[in-house]
Amino acid sequence: MDIQRALRHLRSTRSAAERAFPQATLTALAAAIATGERTHRGEVRLVIERALPLSAAWSGVSNRQRAIALFADYGIWDTEDNCGVLIYVNLADRKVDIVADRGIDRKIDATTWQAVCSTMTQGFAHGDYHGAALAAVEQVNELLRRHFPTNGARPNELPDQPLML
């Protein structure tokens, strides 16, 4: 039990999350995801969570555990080519995690994903949520273009609009 963490999550507000990720930023991120997905076979989903549910924060659910749970809950694993990618942002903990489907994990290692996460956390530390998130989405798109180039028109399997929880 981590009382400080639980209190941090409890005090996290929706208005603070909306200041970090205003509608203009969410729209720009959706456009970047949609544009990128036209150049590769991957499906990118961005989930921004203001705070963990109190029970999860209290019981010590890690950022990675939460990301994996959301990956499953939102069906990111259920893409035709097994190439879904979740970018998970936990604002209360100031952490980012990326979970990739098995098709992608075979080609892109954890160190590479950690570098993308660092792009975001370093930018966030300076208050640049907009620029850092866009840069990270572009890095993900570039990795997917390199390893999973497009092979013609395909359906959009996951929503491009970032999800704010």
ChimeraX attribute file (.defattr): number of C-alpha atoms within 10 A of each C-alpha:
attribute: neighborCount
match mode: 1-to-1
recipient: residues
	/A:1	12
	/A:2	10
	/A:3	12
	/A:4	11
	/A:5	18
	/A:6	21
	/A:7	14
	/A:8	16
	/A:9	22
	/A:10	17
	/A:11	11
	/A:12	16
	/A:13	14
	/A:14	14
	/A:15	11
	/A:16	13
	/A:17	18
	/A:18	14
	/A:19	11
	/A:20	17
	/A:21	20
	/A:22	14
	/A:23	11
	/A:24	10
	/A:25	19
	/A:26	21
	/A:27	15
	/A:28	16
	/A:29	24
	/A:30	22
	/A:31	15
	/A:32	18
	/A:33	24
	/A:34	18
	/A:35	14
	/A:36	22
	/A:37	21
	/A:38	20
	/A:39	19
	/A:40	23
	/A:41	27
	/A:42	32
	/A:43	29
	/A:44	28
	/A:45	24
	/A:46	23
	/A:47	21
	/A:48	18
	/A:49	18
	/A:50	24
	/A:51	24
	/A:52	24
	/A:53	13
	/A:54	15
	/A:55	11
	/A:56	16
	/A:57	25
	/A:58	18
	/A:59	13
	/A:60	15
	/A:61	14
	/A:62	13
	/A:63	20
	/A:64	15
	/A:65	13
	/A:66	17
	/A:67	21
	/A:68	18
	/A:69	13
	/A:70	16
	/A:71	24
	/A:72	13
	/A:73	10
	/A:74	13
	/A:75	13
	/A:76	23
	/A:77	21
	/A:78	15
	/A:79	17
	/A:80	13
	/A:81	15
	/A:82	18
	/A:83	22
	/A:84	25
	/A:85	24
	/A:86	23
	/A:87	24
	/A:88	25
	/A:89	25
	/A:90	20
	/A:91	20
	/A:92	22
	/A:93	18
	/A:94	14
	/A:95	16
	/A:96	22
	/A:97	22
	/A:98	22
	/A:99	22
	/A:100	26
	/A:101	20
	/A:102	15
	/A:103	15
	/A:104	20
	/A:105	15
	/A:106	9
	/A:107	11
	/A:108	15
	/A:109	11
	/A:110	12
	/A:111	9
	/A:112	13
	/A:113	20
	/A:114	14
	/A:115	13
	/A:116	23
	/A:117	22
	/A:118	17
	/A:119	19
	/A:120	26
	/A:121	21
	/A:122	13
	/A:123	17
	/A:124	19
	/A:125	11
	/A:126	9
	/A:127	12
	/A:128	15
	/A:129	20
	/A:130	19
	/A:131	16
	/A:132	22
	/A:133	26
	/A:134	21
	/A:135	18
	/A:136	21
	/A:137	24
	/A:138	18
	/A:139	19
	/A:140	22
	/A:141	26
	/A:142	16
	/A:143	19
	/A:144	25
	/A:145	18
	/A:146	12
	/A:147	15
	/A:148	19
	/A:149	16
	/A:150	16
	/A:151	10
	/A:152	9
	/A:153	10
	/A:154	12
	/A:155	8
	/A:156	14
	/A:157	15
	/A:158	16
	/A:159	14
	/A:160	21
	/A:161	19
	/A:162	20
	/A:163	14
	/A:164	15
	/A:165	12
